[in-house]
Amino acid sequence: MMSKFFTFVSAIAVLAIISPLGTGHANAGTGEFDASNGHFNFCVSVRFKASDAQIKRIKERFNSGSQILADATDNQHRFGNIRVINDSGASKAAEYWINSGSGRAFATLGKYGTRGEHVNLYYDSNFNAKSGVDGDSYTIAHEHVHHAYSIADEYSGPMGNAENAPASAETATLNYSLMDNYFTRGGRGPNGNGTTYTLNELSVKSNHDPDRDTFQSSINNNESDWETIAKSKYPAIAPKALPVSAAPAAHTVTFEDASGNLKTMLVVDRSGSMQTDNRIGFAKQGVTLFTNILKAQDSVGLASFSSSAGVNTNLALATPAHVASVNAAANSLVASGLTNIGGGLQAGLTQLTSQTSRSCNELIILFSDGDHNTGTNPISVIPSIKNEGVAVISVAIGSGLSSSGLSTLQTIGTQTGGEFFQVQNGFQLLVQFARLAAEASNQGILAQQPTLQFQNTEVQSFPLFVENNVSTITVIFTRAQTSDDFSIKLLDPAGTDVTASGGVVRNDVGNAVEFTISSPAAGEWMAEFTANAVSDGRAEFLSFADGGKGALFASVRDENIVFPAPIIIEATPQFEGIAVTNGAVAATVIRPDGGPVNIPLFDDGTNGDFIAGDGIYTAEFRNYDGSGTYTFDVTVNTTPSSQINEGESLFAGIDPANVKVVEKFVRVATTSVIVNNVPDIVRGDIDGDGDVDSNDINLLLTDKNLSTADSRCGDVCDLNGDGVINIIDARLIVPVCTRAACATEN
C-alpha cells in the first residue's frame, strides 16, 4: 500500500531527471527562495564520487520530497531548481550535504540560505529505502522544514519523548504533523498496519501539541507549525481552519549537474572619498593579497565604480597570467567621482551570469566607503542577484557612511545569502581581503588579531594550532606604516623558527608580508612579532589553513537589531561537516567605539540557545556602547570530550547514532550586525534597558565569583577590571544607580 503522495510521484520521477534545463532560476549557489512562485532553489553537494545510478536515485528522492513539501504547505512551497555537485564541492554554498555510508540526518534550525550551514543526509540511510521509498522522501521534507522555517521537532521535547497529536487522536489516517514521528504514527502505526505514511500535514493552532511538551512548543513559544511558517523568512499563508487534506497535483523538479568551483567578482569603490586614509591604496594591495590566496581551479574578476561602473578585468580562471592582469587593473584604479554601488553590483553580476558554465559557488565581494548617491539604486539589484543564486559579501570602509548607507550594505549582504562587515580604516582592508579570500576558497581561519598596538622593542606572540591533514598554513602580518620595522618568527611545535627554511614561501605586498608553509607539522605553533623600530605601531595578524577536517560558521539570528533587543549570536563548529558538541566556544566583540568585550557561547539551552547539546552555540549580547556595527570574532577549541551531533533521534530505530572521533582543531569565524537607536549607555547597565537598578545588581550576582571568561555577562559585569565577577563589582554599581536605593522603574 502506498501513501497518498507516492501514487503520483512514481509516475513523474523519471521526467524530473530529463526535464529541460534553464527554466528561470540559475540558483548558482547559496539557497534562494522565489516568493513569486514559492520555489526553493538550491545546490546539493554529494560528498563522495557517486555513480550515475546513485545520482539518479538522489534526484528521484528529492523530487518526491518536494511533493511532500507541497502537500504540507498547501501547495504554496516546493523545490524548484536543484543543482547537484558530485564528488564534493561547494561546501559552503550547498544547502544539503549527502554523505557516504549510514548516519542520522540533521538540520540546523532556520539556516536555509546561510553560507556554511546545511542539512546532513546519508546515502545508505536516506536514499536506500531502509523504511521504504516514502521514508526517504519524508525525511528530506522533514529536514527542509527545520532548515527553512525554524520549526522544531514535534516527536520529542526538553523532557524526552513527546508528540504533537495526542495518543487519543491516533488513527490509521492521522495526517499531522510531518514534524512528528512519521515512521511510527498514523498509517505507519499499529492501527495502520505499519505500511502507509500519512503524516503529510503541519499542525495548526487548534490541533497543536495540547500538552505543550515538544521542542516546537518550547522553542517557538507554543506556536503551531503553521504559525511559525507564517512569520518565518519564507512565509506561507496559514489555513483559516485545518490544512487542505487532499494532495496537490504532481509537479516536476528541475535538476542540473553542476560544478562547485569558486567564482568571485571583486567590486571595488573608486569614488573620490577612497583617497581618504589611503583607502584606495590599501584596496589595491588587498586585491593582490586576495588573488595570491586563490587556488588554481578558482576564478576571479574585477569591477569598480565611482560615478559610473564597469569591468576592469573579466572573470576567468586564476592562472598566473590572469592574476597578474587583475592585480595590474587594480593598481591602475584612480579615486574620483561619486558612488554608484548599484552599477558596480550590476557589472559584477553580469560577469557571473554570462559564464558558459555556472557554478554553485559564486560570489560578489563589494567594498565601499560611502553612501550610494548616483546611478542604479543598489536595493533594486538585489532581486536579480538572488534570482541568480549569487551571494554578496559587502564591506563598509571607515566611519563616513550614514546609518542609512550602512544599512544598505548590510541589506545587500544578508538578503543575498552573503555577509556584511565593516573596517574602521583603510589599513584594515588588508587583512579583510585576505580573510575573505581564505574563507571563500574553503580555507579555515586558525587565528586573527584585529589592530594590535606595538611599542619599540615590544614582542607579541600568538599560538596557532595546526591539526592533522593540513597541506599548507599561511601567516599574514600587516603594518599600518611600511617604515615600521618588525621581525617575524614562526616557531613550529619543536620551537624551530621556519621563516628562512626551504619549505616556506615569503611574499611581500606593500604593507603586508605573507608566509606560506607547506606540509606543516601538526601541533602548537607560535607566531612571534617584534617591533624593532616603530613610529605608528599598528599591526594586524591572520593565519589560515588549507586542509584539515574542522570548520566554524558564525551568524546572527536577526539582522535587524533595534535597542534594547539583544544580538543573538550563533556558531556551529563542524568536523567533516557535522556539528560538534562539547567544544569551548567564545567570542571577542568589537563594538563601534573599537573596545573589545569577551563573551562565552553556550550549548546548554540557555542564553538564547534552542536545544542543549546539538552543536549550535549561542550567546545574547546587550553590552552596547552606541549605535553602529558590532563584529564578533568567534573561536572554537575542541576538547577531549568533543563529539559530533548524534543526529535526530527520530532515526534511532533505523540507524545508530552518528559517531566519529573529533580530532582537536581550532577555528575562527567572524560575523557582524548593525544595532540602531542605542542611547547613551550608563556604566553598570547590565541588562541594557537604559537605566541602572537592582535588576542589574541581581544579574551581576548570578555570576558571583566567576571569571569573566566563565561568566555569562563577561566583561560588562567586571566593573573593576580584575577579571573576576564579585561583590566589589556589585558595590561599584550602587553609586551609579538611576534611582534612590537602586529601585526599579515602576
C-alpha positions in Angstrom: 0.0 0.0 0.0 1.3 3.4 -0.9 0.9 6.8 0.7 -1.3 9.4 -1.0 1.6 11.3 -2.5 3.6 8.4 -3.9 0.9 7.3 -6.3 1.7 10.2 -8.5 5.3 10.8 -7.6 6.5 7.5 -9.1 4.9 8.4 -12.4 6.9 11.5 -12.8 10.2 10.6 -11.2 12.0 9.9 -14.4 10.6 13.0 -16.0 12.2 15.1 -13.3 15.6 13.7 -14.3 15.3 14.5 -18.0 13.2 17.7 -17.9 14.8 20.6 -19.9 17.1 23.0 -18.0 17.1 26.8 -17.8 13.5 27.3 -16.6 14.1 30.6 -14.9 16.3 30.3 -11.9 20.0 29.6 -12.1 20.5 29.3 -8.3 24.2 29.4 -8.7 24.9 29.0 -5.0 23.5 29.6 -1.6 19.9 28.6 -1.3 17.4 31.0 -2.8 13.6 31.3 -2.4 11.5 32.8 -5.2 8.5 34.3 -3.4 6.7 34.8 -6.8 6.1 31.0 -7.1 7.1 29.5 -3.8 10.2 27.7 -5.2 13.2 26.8 -3.1 16.2 26.7 -5.5 19.4 25.3 -4.1 22.5 23.2 -4.5 23.2 19.7 -3.2 26.8 18.6 -2.6 27.3 14.8 -2.8 30.4 14.2 -0.6 31.6 11.1 -2.5 32.0 10.0 -6.1 28.5 8.8 -6.8 27.6 6.6 -9.7 25.1 7.6 -12.4 22.6 5.3 -10.7 23.2 6.9 -7.3 22.8 10.4 -8.7 19.6 9.3 -10.4 18.2 8.0 -7.1 19.2 11.1 -5.3 17.2 13.2 -7.8 14.2 10.9 -7.5 14.1 11.2 -3.8 14.4 15.0 -3.8 11.6 15.1 -6.4 9.4 13.0 -4.1 10.4 15.1 -1.1 9.2 18.2 -3.0 5.7 16.6 -3.4 5.5 16.1 0.3 6.6 19.7 1.0 4.0 21.0 -1.4 1.3 18.9 0.3 2.4 20.1 3.8 2.4 23.7 2.7 -1.0 23.5 0.9 0.8 23.8 -2.4 2.4 27.1 -1.6 6.0 25.9 -1.5 8.1 23.3 -3.3 11.5 22.7 -4.7 12.2 24.4 -8.0 15.7 24.1 -9.4 18.2 21.8 -7.8 21.8 21.7 -8.9 23.8 18.6 -7.9 27.5 18.6 -7.4 29.1 15.1 -7.5 32.3 14.2 -5.5 32.2 17.2 -3.1 32.5 20.8 -3.9 30.5 24.0 -3.0 30.9 23.0 0.7 29.7 26.4 2.0 27.1 27.2 -0.7 25.2 23.9 -0.7 22.1 23.6 1.4 22.3 19.8 1.5 25.3 17.5 2.0 24.9 13.8 1.1 27.5 11.8 2.9 28.5 8.3 2.1 27.6 5.4 4.3 25.0 5.4 7.1 24.0 8.0 9.7 21.2 10.0 11.2 20.0 13.1 9.3 20.3 16.5 11.0 19.4 20.1 10.0 20.2 23.5 11.6 17.0 25.4 12.5 16.2 28.3 10.2 19.6 28.4 8.5 18.5 28.0 4.9 20.4 30.5 2.7 23.2 30.9 5.3 26.6 30.1 3.9 28.2 27.2 5.6 25.0 25.8 7.2 23.5 22.7 5.6 21.3 19.6 6.1 23.3 16.4 6.6 21.9 13.3 4.8 23.5 9.9 4.3 23.2 7.9 1.2 22.8 4.5 2.7 20.3 5.7 5.3 18.3 8.3 3.4 18.3 7.1 -0.2 18.2 3.3 0.1 14.6 2.8 1.2 15.5 1.4 4.6 12.0 2.3 5.7 10.6 2.4 2.2 11.0 4.9 -0.6 8.4 7.1 1.1 10.5 7.2 4.3 13.5 8.6 2.3 11.3 11.4 0.8 9.6 12.2 4.0 13.0 12.7 5.7 14.0 15.2 3.0 10.8 17.2 3.5 11.1 17.0 7.3 14.6 18.3 7.4 13.8 21.0 4.9 11.0 22.3 7.2 13.6 22.5 10.0 16.2 24.2 7.8 13.9 26.7 6.1 11.2 27.7 8.7 12.9 27.0 12.0 10.2 24.6 13.0 11.4 22.3 15.7 10.6 18.6 16.3 7.1 17.5 17.4 8.1 13.9 18.4 10.5 14.9 21.3 11.0 17.8 23.7 13.1 19.0 26.5 11.9 16.2 28.8 12.3 13.4 26.2 9.7 11.7 24.1 6.7 13.8 23.1 4.1 14.0 20.4 2.1 16.6 18.5 -1.3 14.8 18.2 -2.2 13.1 21.5 -2.5 9.3 21.6 -6.3 9.6 21.6 -6.1 11.1 18.1 -4.1 8.2 16.7 -5.8 6.5 13.7 -4.6 4.9 10.5 -5.3 8.2 8.7 -3.8 10.6 11.2 -2.2 13.3 8.9 -0.4 15.7 11.3 2.4 16.6 11.8 5.2 16.0 9.4 7.5 17.0 12.2 6.2 14.2 14.4 7.4 10.6 14.1 6.1 9.7 10.6 7.8 6.3 10.9 5.5 5.1 13.8 2.3 7.2 13.7 -0.7 7.3 11.5 -0.7 4.8 8.8 2.8 3.6 9.9 1.5 2.9 13.4 -0.2 -0.3 14.6 -3.6 0.9 13.6 -2.4 1.3 10.0 -0.5 -2.0 10.0 2.7 0.0 9.6 2.6 0.3 5.9 1.4 3.7 4.9 3.0 7.1 5.5 0.2 9.6 6.3 1.7 12.5 8.3 1.6 14.8 5.3 0.4 18.0 7.0 1.7 20.5 9.5 -0.1 21.4 12.7 -2.3 24.5 13.2 -3.3 26.1 16.4 -6.3 24.0 17.0 -4.5 20.7 16.8 -1.0 21.5 18.0 0.6 19.7 21.0 -2.1 20.1 23.6 0.2 19.2 26.5 3.0 21.6 25.3 5.8 19.2 25.6 7.5 19.2 22.2 10.6 21.1 21.1 8.4 23.1 18.8 6.3 24.3 21.7 9.4 25.0 23.8 11.5 26.8 21.2 8.7 28.7 19.4 6.6 29.8 22.3 3.9 27.2 21.9 3.3 28.1 18.3 1.9 25.6 15.9 3.9 24.7 12.8 1.8 26.9 10.6 2.1 29.9 13.0 5.9 29.6 12.8 5.9 29.3 9.0 3.6 32.4 8.6 6.2 34.6 10.3 9.3 33.0 9.0 11.8 34.3 6.5 10.0 32.3 3.9 6.3 32.7 4.8 3.3 31.0 3.6 -0.4 31.8 4.3 -1.7 29.7 7.2 -5.0 27.9 6.6 -8.0 29.5 8.3 -9.0 26.2 9.8 -7.4 22.8 9.0 -4.9 22.4 6.2 -6.2 21.0 2.9 -6.1 17.3 3.2 -6.0 16.4 -0.5 -2.6 16.2 -2.1 -1.9 18.8 -4.8 -1.3 17.9 -8.4 2.1 16.4 -9.1 4.9 18.7 -10.2 8.3 18.2 -11.6 11.5 19.5 -10.1 14.3 20.6 -12.4 17.7 19.2 -11.9 21.1 20.2 -13.2 24.5 18.6 -12.8 26.8 21.4 -11.6 30.3 22.4 -10.5 31.3 23.7 -7.2 34.4 25.7 -8.2 34.7 29.2 -6.7 33.9 32.2 -9.0 34.4 35.6 -7.5 33.9 39.1 -8.8 35.6 41.8 -6.7 33.7 45.0 -6.9 35.7 48.0 -5.5 34.7 51.6 -4.8 36.9 54.1 -6.6 35.0 57.2 -5.7 36.8 60.4 -4.6 36.4 59.6 -0.9 38.6 56.5 -1.3 41.6 58.8 -1.3 41.0 59.4 2.4 43.2 57.4 4.7 44.8 55.9 1.5 41.8 53.6 1.2 42.3 53.1 -2.5 46.0 52.3 -1.9 45.2 49.7 0.7 42.4 48.3 -1.6 44.9 47.8 -4.4 47.2 45.8 -2.1 44.2 43.9 -0.8 43.3 42.8 -4.3 46.8 41.3 -4.7 46.6 39.6 -1.4 43.2 38.1 -2.4 44.3 36.8 -5.8 47.5 35.3 -4.3 45.4 33.1 -1.9 43.1 31.7 -4.6 43.5 28.1 -5.9 44.2 27.1 -9.5 40.6 26.0 -10.0 39.1 29.3 -8.7 38.0 32.1 -11.0 38.3 35.8 -10.3 37.5 39.1 -12.0 37.5 42.8 -11.1 34.8 45.5 -11.4 34.9 49.0 -10.0 32.6 52.0 -9.6 32.5 55.8 -9.0 30.1 58.0 -10.9 30.0 55.2 -13.4 30.7 51.5 -13.1 32.5 49.0 -15.3 34.5 45.8 -15.6 38.3 46.2 -15.2 39.2 42.5 -15.7 36.8 39.8 -17.0 36.1 36.8 -14.8 38.4 33.9 -15.6 40.4 31.1 -14.1 43.1 32.3 -11.6 46.0 31.4 -13.7 49.3 33.3 -13.0 48.8 35.4 -16.2 45.2 36.3 -15.3 46.0 37.0 -11.7 48.7 39.4 -12.9 46.2 41.2 -15.1 43.7 41.5 -12.2 46.4 43.0 -10.0 47.5 45.4 -12.7 44.0 46.5 -13.3 43.5 47.1 -9.6 46.8 49.1 -9.4 45.5 51.4 -12.2 42.4 52.5 -10.3 42.1 56.2 -9.6 39.8 57.6 -6.9 37.4 60.3 -8.1 33.7 60.9 -8.6 30.5 59.8 -6.9 29.4 56.4 -5.5 27.3 54.2 -7.9 27.1 51.0 -5.8 24.1 49.7 -7.8 26.1 50.0 -11.1 29.0 48.1 -9.5 26.8 45.3 -8.5 25.3 45.0 -11.9 28.7 44.9 -13.5 29.8 42.1 -11.2 26.6 40.2 -11.7 26.8 40.4 -15.5 30.2 38.8 -15.5 29.0 35.8 -13.4 25.8 35.3 -15.4 27.5 35.5 -18.8 29.7 32.5 -18.0 29.2 29.5 -20.2 29.3 27.2 -17.2 27.8 28.4 -14.0 28.9 27.2 -10.5 27.1 26.6 -7.3 29.8 28.8 -5.6 29.5 32.3 -7.0 30.3 35.4 -5.0 30.4 39.2 -5.4 32.6 40.9 -2.8 31.7 44.5 -2.6 33.9 47.2 -0.9 32.6 50.8 -0.4 33.4 53.7 1.8 30.3 55.8 1.1 26.6 56.1 0.7 25.2 55.3 -2.8 24.5 58.6 -4.4 24.2 58.2 -8.1 23.0 55.6 -10.7 21.1 52.4 -10.1 19.7 52.0 -6.6 21.6 49.0 -5.2 18.5 47.7 -3.4 16.8 47.3 -6.8 19.6 45.0 -7.9 19.0 42.6 -5.0 16.2 40.6 -6.7 18.3 39.9 -9.7 21.3 38.8 -7.6 19.0 36.5 -5.5 17.4 35.1 -8.6 20.8 34.0 -9.9 21.8 32.5 -6.5 24.8 34.7 -6.2 25.8 35.7 -2.6 27.2 39.2 -1.9 29.7 39.9 0.8 29.6 43.6 1.5 32.4 45.5 3.3 31.9 49.1 4.6 35.1 51.1 4.9 35.6 53.8 7.5 33.2 55.8 9.6 31.9 58.1 6.8 28.8 56.2 5.9 25.5 57.3 7.3 23.3 54.9 9.2 21.2 54.5 6.0 24.3 53.8 4.0 25.5 51.1 6.4 22.0 49.6 6.4 22.1 49.4 2.6 25.3 47.5 2.6 24.1 45.1 5.3 20.8 44.6 3.4 22.8 43.7 0.2 24.8 41.1 2.1 22.2 39.5 4.3 19.3 39.4 1.7 21.5 37.6 -0.9 22.7 34.9 1.5 26.0 36.6 2.0 27.5 38.7 4.8 28.2 42.2 6.0 31.4 43.6 7.6 32.9 46.9 8.4 36.5 48.0 8.8 37.3 51.2 10.6 40.1 52.4 8.4 41.9 51.7 5.1 44.7 49.8 6.7 42.3 47.1 8.0 41.3 46.3 4.4 44.5 44.2 4.0 43.5 41.5 6.5 39.9 41.8 5.4 40.7 41.0 1.8 43.0 38.1 2.9 40.4 36.6 5.3 37.6 36.8 2.7 39.9 35.1 0.1 40.8 32.3 2.5 37.2 31.6 3.6 35.9 31.8 0.0 38.4 29.3 -1.1 37.4 26.9 1.7 40.5 27.5 3.9 40.0 27.7 7.7 41.0 30.6 9.8 43.3 29.5 12.6 43.9 32.8 14.3 43.3 36.5 13.7 44.1 39.6 15.7 42.4 42.9 14.9 44.5 46.0 15.2 47.5 45.4 17.6 49.5 48.3 19.1 53.3 47.9 19.4 55.9 50.0 21.2 59.5 49.9 20.3 61.2 46.6 21.2 57.9 45.1 22.2 57.3 41.4 21.4 53.8 39.9 21.0 53.2 36.2 20.4 50.2 34.2 19.3 49.5 30.5 19.3 48.4 28.6 16.2 47.2 25.1 16.5 47.6 23.0 13.3 45.7 19.8 13.2 46.4 16.7 11.1 45.7 16.6 7.3 46.6 20.3 6.8 48.5 20.8 3.5 49.6 24.4 4.0 49.3 27.2 6.5 49.6 30.8 5.7 50.5 33.6 8.0 49.9 37.3 7.1 51.3 40.2 9.1 50.3 43.7 8.1 51.6 47.1 9.4 50.0 50.5 9.1 53.3 52.1 8.0 55.8 50.5 5.8 58.6 52.4 7.6 57.8 50.4 10.8 60.4 47.7 11.2 59.3 44.3 12.6 61.0 40.9 13.0 58.9 37.8 12.5 59.4 34.3 13.8 57.2 31.3 13.0 58.0 28.6 15.5 57.0 25.0 14.8 55.9 22.6 17.5 59.6 21.8 18.2 60.3 25.5 18.7 62.3 25.9 15.5 61.9 29.2 13.5 60.9 28.2 10.0 60.7 31.6 8.3 64.0 31.1 6.5 63.6 27.4 5.8 63.3 25.9 2.3 59.7 24.9 2.8 58.5 28.4 3.4 57.5 30.9 0.6 57.6 34.6 1.6 55.6 37.2 -0.4 55.8 40.9 0.4 52.8 43.0 -0.7 53.3 46.7 0.2 52.3 46.9 3.9 51.9 43.1 4.2 54.2 40.1 4.4 52.8 36.7 3.7 54.4 33.3 4.6 53.1 30.0 3.2 54.3 26.8 4.8 53.8 23.5 3.0 53.2 20.2 4.9 53.3 21.9 8.4 53.9 19.7 11.4 50.7 19.1 13.4 50.7 20.7 16.9 51.1 24.0 18.6 52.9 26.7 16.6 53.8 30.2 17.7 53.8 33.4 15.7 56.1 35.9 17.3 56.3 39.6 16.2 59.0 42.0 17.4 58.8 45.8 16.9 62.4 46.8 16.2 61.7 50.5 15.5 58.1 51.8 15.0 56.6 55.2 14.7 52.9 54.2 14.2 53.0 50.7 15.8 49.6 49.4 14.5 49.6 45.9 13.0 47.3 43.0 12.3 47.8 39.3 12.1 45.9 36.5 10.3 46.6 32.8 9.8 44.7 30.2 7.9 45.0 26.5 6.9 44.3 24.6 3.7 43.0 21.2 4.6 42.1 19.7 7.9 38.6 18.5 8.9 37.4 21.3 11.2 35.3 24.3 10.3 33.4 27.0 12.1 30.5 29.2 10.9 29.0 32.1 12.8 25.9 34.3 12.1 23.4 36.4 13.9 19.8 35.2 14.3 18.3 38.6 13.4 19.9 41.2 11.1 17.6 44.0 12.2 18.5 44.9 15.8 17.0 47.9 17.4 17.9 48.8 21.0 17.1 47.3 23.6 16.8 44.0 21.7 19.8 41.7 22.2 22.1 40.4 19.4 21.8 36.7 19.4 25.0 35.2 18.0 25.1 31.6 16.8 28.1 29.5 15.9 28.3 26.0 14.5 31.7 24.2 14.8 31.8 21.3 12.3 34.0 18.2 12.0 33.8 16.8 8.5 30.6 18.9 8.0 28.8 17.7 11.1 28.1 19.9 14.2 30.4 19.4 17.1 29.2 19.3 20.7 31.2 19.8 23.9 33.5 22.4 22.4 34.8 25.6 24.0 33.4 28.5 22.1 33.9 32.1 22.9 33.8 35.5 21.0 35.6 38.8 21.1 33.1 41.5 20.3 34.4 44.7 18.7 32.0 47.5 19.4 31.5 50.7 17.4 34.0 52.5 19.8 36.6 49.9 19.0 36.6 48.5 22.5 36.6 44.6 22.8 34.4 42.6 25.0 34.9 38.9 25.6 31.9 36.6 25.9 31.3 32.8 26.1 28.8 31.0 23.9 26.6 28.2 25.2 25.1 25.0 24.0 23.1 24.3 27.1 19.6 25.5 26.3 20.2 28.9 27.9 21.2 32.4 26.7 19.1 32.1 23.5 20.3 28.5 22.8 17.4 26.5 21.3 18.5 22.9 22.1 21.1 21.8 24.6 23.9 19.6 23.2 23.1 20.0 19.5 26.4 21.6 18.5 24.9 25.1 17.9 26.4 27.6 20.4 24.6 30.8 21.3 25.0 34.0 23.3 22.8 37.0 23.9 24.8 40.3 23.7 23.4 43.5 25.2 26.6 45.3 26.2 26.1 48.2 23.7 28.2 51.4 23.7 26.3 53.1 20.9 24.7 52.6 17.5 26.8 51.1 14.7 28.4 47.8 13.7 29.2 45.1 16.2 31.7 42.5 15.0 32.0 39.1 16.6 35.3 37.1 16.2 34.2 33.6 17.4 36.8 30.9 18.3 36.2 27.2 18.9 38.7 25.0 20.6 37.6 21.4 20.6 38.1 19.4 23.8 38.8 15.7 24.6 35.1 15.3 25.2 34.0 16.9 21.9 31.9 14.7 19.6 29.7 15.1 16.6 26.0 15.6 16.7 24.3 12.2 17.0 21.6 13.2 14.5 17.9 13.2 15.0 16.6 10.6 17.5 13.7 10.2 15.0 16.0 7.8 13.2 17.1 5.8 16.3 15.2 2.7 15.2 16.8 2.8 11.7 20.5 3.8 12.2 22.9 4.1 15.1 23.9 7.5 16.4 26.5 9.4 14.4 29.8 8.7 16.0 33.3 10.0 15.0 36.4 10.7 16.9 36.7 14.5 16.7 40.3 15.4 16.3 41.5 18.5 18.0 41.1 21.7 16.0 40.9 25.5 16.4 38.9 27.7 14.1 37.9 31.3 14.0 34.8 32.8 12.2 33.6 36.4 12.0 30.1 37.9 11.7 28.8 41.4 12.1 25.5 43.2 12.6 24.3 46.8 12.9 22.5 47.9 16.0 20.3 51.0 15.8 18.8 53.6 18.3 21.2 52.9 21.1 21.0 55.7 23.7 23.9 56.9 25.8 24.8 53.8 27.8 25.4 54.2 31.5 28.1 52.1 33.2 26.5 49.4 35.2 23.5 48.9 32.9 24.0 45.1 32.8 20.6 44.3 31.3 20.9 47.0 28.7 17.5 48.6 29.4 18.8 52.1 29.6 18.9 52.5 33.4 20.8 51.1 36.4 18.9 49.4 39.2 18.6 46.4 41.4 17.9 44.2 38.4 21.4 44.9 37.2 22.9 44.1 40.6 21.0 40.8 40.7 22.1 39.8 37.2 25.7 40.5 38.2 25.5 38.4 41.3 24.2 35.4 39.4 27.8 35.1 38.2 29.4 35.9 41.5 33.0 34.6 41.9 33.2 33.5 38.3 35.9 34.7 35.9 34.9 36.9 33.1 35.7 34.0 30.7 33.2 31.8 32.6 30.6 34.5 33.3 27.5 34.7 31.2 27.7 38.6 31.1 31.5 38.7 30.6 33.4 42.0 30.8 30.3 44.0 31.2 29.9 42.7 34.8 33.6 43.2 35.6 33.4 46.9 36.7 36.8 47.0 38.3 38.5 45.1 35.5 40.2 42.5 37.7 38.9 39.5 35.6 36.6 38.2 38.3 32.9 38.9 38.9 32.5 39.5 42.7 30.8 41.6 45.4 33.2 44.5 44.7 31.7 44.9 41.2 28.2 44.9 42.7 29.2 47.7 45.1 30.5 49.8 42.3 27.0 49.7 40.7 25.3 51.3 43.7 26.7 54.8 43.3 25.6 55.0 39.6 22.0 53.7 40.2 19.4 55.7 38.3 17.0 55.9 41.3 17.4 56.0 45.1 18.2 52.7 46.7 18.7 51.2 43.2 14.9 50.9 42.9 13.4 49.6 39.7 11.2 51.6 37.5 7.5 51.3 38.4 
